[in-house]
Amino acid sequence: MKHESDILIIGSGITGCAVARELSRYAASVTVLDRGSDIAEGATKANSGLVHAGYDAVPGTQKAYYNVRGASLYPVLCAELGVPFRQNGALVIALDDADVPTIQKLKARGEANGVQGLEILGRDALLAMEPSLNPQVVCGLYVPTGALVSPYEMAFALADDAALNGVSFYFNEEVTSVSRLPDGSFSVITGSSEYCCKVLVNCAGASGADLHNQLSNRKLQTVHRRGQYYLLDRAVKPPFEHTVFQCPSALGKGVLVTPTVHGNLLLGPNAEDIPDPLDTATTADGLSEVLRKAVLTWPALSVRSNITNFSGVRAHLTVDDFVIGPCDGVPGYFEAIGIESPGLSSAPAIGSELSVMIAGFMGLSRKEKTVPYPIPARPFHDMTDEERAAAVQSDSAYCQIICRCETVTEAEIRAAIRRPVGARSIDGVKRRTRAGMGRCQGGFCLPRVAAIIAEETGQSLQEITKNGGAGYLLAGSLDSFLKEASDHE
Ligand SMILES: Cc1cc2nc3c(=O)[nH]c(=O)nc-3n(C[C@H](O)[C@H](O)[C@H](O)COP(=O)(O)OP(=O)(O)OC[C@H]3O[C@@H](n4cnc5c(N)ncnc54)[C@H](O)[C@@H]3O)c2cc1C
């Protein structure tokens, strides 16, 4: 089967979704392909969820440029899209005298990058701010503009807005080859189809460099760098208000201790180079490294209320910077690859600037009208009693609590499935609503969520997966099992 569109984006992580939303404002047909079964199946679903202020990236790099601009766009964008965002501020701490020059260097870098309000604080000021900090702290960089966001909720909202404004999303479509045709257009081959487009945009995360190398003579190489985490129950109050980093190293920003935007506590990530970008396992060694380092920040560390561990994989290019923009020698091919940290922070700026480059190249005009984004209702968990009473009055499905740990109602699960790019799997519902994100990790609500997905989508229960692919929840029906058993007798 052959599909045609003006612009084709490979990858529906935060980068691809940000680009898609911006391009949906122009008069052009836009398609997004992803090998996953949902939005944000790559690095975007498993990271620290921080909007970095921009003090870490080396001045003059693409990372510095896009980080600072992206971070400045977050507050308004999150308000427009109803995505959870909280400016809690960050601290980078020096735990011995040898770290002090690094703290000074980070402040100078941040100022060169245009980050506002940076201040070096001494031990007393830091302990007054965060009494649970290691009392041996020497000094620290205070970063008031550091913030928390929900990375996948941001990607869902960007995708929904793009879809409402005409962008088509196709999942389970792994791009295996890309080529430029004699007329200057592109052919993109997936397992089942050929897609043709005038402009190709590579936002393919871990595969970004491989696809780039099929089109460009300048070959790029990726190092896949995994980071593992502990996530603690939000029933336990985080010991810190701020995100607390230790001094960064060549491998990354180091192990941090931070509240999440939803009020859990997150410890991690470590950094280990691995051959397979899809290997998101956690390991005993990786997790004990996280604990060994996190305890230096938080001496009273306790992971008794740990509810899950996870890992994400950074796509680090050996050129050690983001590669963003048109590609020399391949007119019509644009890319945003090597988008490791601070890629989440940078995404709004990458989306905005890359779309302007593409529109300029194609001579696109802006649409006269856009479809306004309907901000989803506040989570039932966060509503006041009055708001809950009104919600129940308006829709009786608010009366059914499906996830007890996170207080998620049937109404919210149905709404998540009905969104423009709606949930189709257990994990899709979980990331959109938090059903299954609590202490029991879905032990209670999973069958109920599966039944609602089946009802909403017209699928049988046997077709429902945990997260796409062959991850079916049920191995078969009891009837067919009993029939097979009796045939056997
Ligand atoms: C451990 C860790 C911690 C981090 N913490 C932060 C942080 O706190 N703040 C911050 O700013 N950044 C952070 N980052 C970086 C941030 O997560 C990434 O920069 C960002 O998510 C990259 O988004 P992306 O859309 O470019 O890539 P991805 O999210 O990986 O998306 C790429 C998409 O392309 C799809 N795809 C890949 N290959 C193909 C193919 N061949 N065909 C079709 N589809 C394909 C994938 O399925 C995926 O959906 C962290 C990263 C990690 C791993």
The ligand as an ORCA input file, in Angstrom:
! r2SCAN-3c Opt
* xyz 0 1
  C      17.465      8.369     31.667
  C      17.085      9.631     30.954
  C      16.824     10.807     31.662
  C      16.496     11.988     31.006
  N      16.095     13.081     31.721
  C      15.751     14.210     31.069
  C      15.277     15.330     31.776
  O      15.048     15.281     32.966
  N      15.058     16.484     31.098
  C      15.287     16.568     29.748
  O      15.144     17.645     29.203
  N      15.637     15.492     29.023
  C      15.857     14.315     29.653
  N      16.198     13.205     28.954
  C      16.230     13.281     27.501
  C      14.829     13.143     26.904
  O      14.136     12.058     27.459
  C      14.996     12.946     25.407
  O      15.810     13.972     24.913
  C      13.682     12.996     24.666
  O      12.722     12.166     25.247
  C      13.933     12.586     23.226
  O      12.715     12.633     22.555
  P      12.660     12.168     21.047
  O      11.273     12.357     20.608
  O      13.735     12.839     20.270
  O      13.056     10.624     21.090
  P      12.173      9.394     21.592
  O      11.340      9.736     22.732
  O      13.100      8.250     21.734
  O      11.184      9.158     20.381
  C      11.604      8.583     19.172
  C      10.420      7.842     18.600
  O      10.822      7.300     17.348
  C      10.300      5.999     17.237
  N      11.183      5.278     16.309
  C      12.476      4.968     16.499
  N      12.937      4.316     15.427
  C      11.926      4.228     14.553
  C      11.800      3.655     13.258
  N      12.803      3.051     12.646
  N      10.596      3.732     12.642
  C       9.536      4.338     13.255
  N       9.617      4.887     14.476
  C      10.800      4.839     15.106
  C      10.318      5.447     18.645
  O       9.372      4.400     18.813
  C       9.980      6.672     19.468
  O       8.600      6.774     19.714
  C      16.490     12.006     29.592
  C      16.721     10.818     28.874
  C      16.967      9.639     29.552
  C      17.096      8.367     28.781
*
